[in-house]
Amino acid sequence: FATFPFPGGTPDQELKAVSNSAHVLHSARDSLFRQNKIGLTDCYNSLLDPECHEKPVLELRALHEALDRAVLGAYGWSEIEVPPYCPTTPDEKSMVDKFKESVCSHLYLLNAERAKEEVRNGSVQAPVKKARSKKLRKKPGAMLSLPGLGDAESPSSS
């Protein structure tokens, strides 16, 4: 995760909100595990089942949404709307897709900004652009010479 663009310059208050939300979610999930004698897979199968309306499951869904909001806040992206954890309508499913696209776009841009910053401050070298090499194209039926294996028929001729 060395190149993942974690929130930078984030106030401690925002990071504490993420930590607190994660802790509350983890505790509630562990409680559900113990009470229902289930594991992670069964738990998340229930969370993603739109037919499941059990109170602990509904609470965990809400806690996941709260954690998403806290993480967005840590990045300064509070304008991104968090969709329902378990979408049930086409509109909600569309919201999930839009959410994923928006977060990925924001992360991509942040990573690009950080990469430029690292080059500017000299902590990394700018990537060297390699000249495009012409790929060797083997004619069908051509023989390849493989070190230690002798000649072999080109895969494209099979």
C-alpha positions in Angstrom: 0.0 0.0 0.0 3.0 2.3 -0.3 1.5 4.0 -3.3 -2.1 4.2 -2.1 -3.0 7.9 -1.6 -4.1 7.9 2.1 -5.5 11.2 3.4 -2.7 13.7 3.8 -2.7 16.7 6.0 -5.9 15.4 7.6 -6.9 17.0 10.9 -6.7 14.6 13.8 -10.4 15.1 14.3 -11.2 13.5 10.9 -8.9 10.6 11.5 -10.4 10.0 14.9 -13.9 10.0 13.3 -12.6 7.2 11.0 -11.1 5.3 13.8 -14.2 5.6 16.0 -16.5 4.6 13.2 -14.3 1.6 12.5 -14.2 0.6 16.1 -18.0 0.8 16.6 -18.5 -1.2 13.4 -16.0 -3.9 14.4 -17.6 -4.2 17.9 -21.1 -4.5 16.5 -20.0 -7.0 14.0 -18.2 -9.1 16.6 -21.3 -9.0 18.8 -23.4 -10.3 15.8 -20.8 -13.1 15.3 -21.1 -14.2 18.9 -24.9 -13.9 19.2 -25.7 -15.7 16.0 -22.6 -18.1 16.1 -21.7 -17.1 12.5 -18.5 -16.0 10.7 -17.6 -13.3 8.4 -19.0 -14.9 5.2 -22.5 -15.5 6.7 -22.5 -12.0 8.2 -21.8 -10.3 4.9 -24.1 -12.6 3.0 -26.8 -11.3 5.3 -25.7 -7.7 4.9 -25.9 -8.0 1.2 -29.2 -9.8 1.1 -31.9 -7.3 0.4 -34.5 -9.6 1.9 -32.8 -9.5 5.3 -34.4 -6.9 7.6 -33.1 -8.2 11.0 -32.3 -5.3 13.3 -28.6 -6.2 13.9 -28.1 -6.4 10.1 -29.8 -3.1 9.5 -27.6 -1.5 12.2 -24.4 -2.9 10.6 -25.4 -1.6 7.2 -25.9 1.9 8.8 -22.5 1.6 10.5 -20.8 0.8 7.2 -22.4 3.8 5.6 -21.2 5.9 8.6 -17.7 4.6 8.1 -17.8 5.5 4.4 -18.9 9.0 5.4 -16.0 9.3 7.9 -13.5 8.2 5.3 -14.8 10.6 2.7 -14.6 13.3 5.4 -11.0 12.4 6.1 -10.2 12.9 2.4 -12.2 16.1 2.3 -14.7 14.6 -0.1 -17.9 15.1 1.9 -19.7 16.2 -1.3 -19.8 12.5 -2.4 -23.1 11.0 -1.5 -22.8 7.6 0.3 -25.3 5.1 -1.2 -27.2 2.5 0.8 -25.0 -0.4 1.8 -27.5 -2.9 0.3 -29.2 -1.3 -2.7 -32.7 -2.6 -3.4 -33.9 -0.5 -6.3 -32.4 0.3 -9.7 -31.9 4.0 -8.5 -30.0 2.8 -5.5 -27.9 0.4 -7.6 -27.1 3.4 -9.9 -26.1 5.4 -6.8 -23.6 2.6 -5.8 -22.1 2.7 -9.3 -21.8 6.5 -9.3 -20.3 6.3 -5.8 -17.6 3.8 -6.9 -16.8 5.8 -10.0 -16.5 9.0 -8.1 -14.3 7.6 -5.3 -12.0 5.9 -7.9 -11.8 9.1 -9.9 -10.9 11.2 -6.8 -8.3 8.6 -5.7 -6.8 8.5 -9.2 -6.5 12.3 -9.3 -5.1 12.4 -5.8 -2.5 9.8 -6.6 -1.5 11.7 -9.7 -1.1 14.9 -7.7 1.0 13.2 -5.1 3.2 11.6 -7.8 3.8 15.0 -9.3 4.6 16.4 -5.9 7.1 13.7 -5.2 8.9 14.4 -8.4 8.9 18.2 -7.7 10.4 17.7 -4.2 12.9 15.2 -5.4 11.8 12.2 -3.3 11.4 10.1 -6.5 12.6 10.4 -10.0 10.2 11.1 -12.9 9.4 8.0 -14.8 11.4 7.5 -17.9 9.4 7.2 -21.0 10.5 4.2 -23.0 10.5 4.3 -26.7 7.8 2.0 -28.1 9.4 -1.2 -29.3 8.2 -3.0 -32.4 6.7 -6.3 -31.3 8.1 -9.3 -33.1 5.5 -11.0 -35.0 5.9 -14.6 -35.8 4.4 -16.0 -38.9 2.1 -19.0 -38.4 4.1 -22.2 -38.4 7.3 -20.3 -37.5 9.8 -22.1 -35.2 10.9 -20.5 -31.9 14.2 -21.3 -30.4 13.9 -21.7 -26.7 17.2 -21.9 -24.7 17.5 -25.4 -23.2 14.4 -26.6 -25.0 15.3 -26.6 -28.6 12.9 -25.5 -31.2 9.2 -25.2 -30.5 6.2 -24.3 -32.7 4.9 -20.8 -32.4 1.8 -20.6 -30.2 0.1 -18.6 -33.0 0.3 -21.5 -35.4 -1.7 -23.8 -33.1 
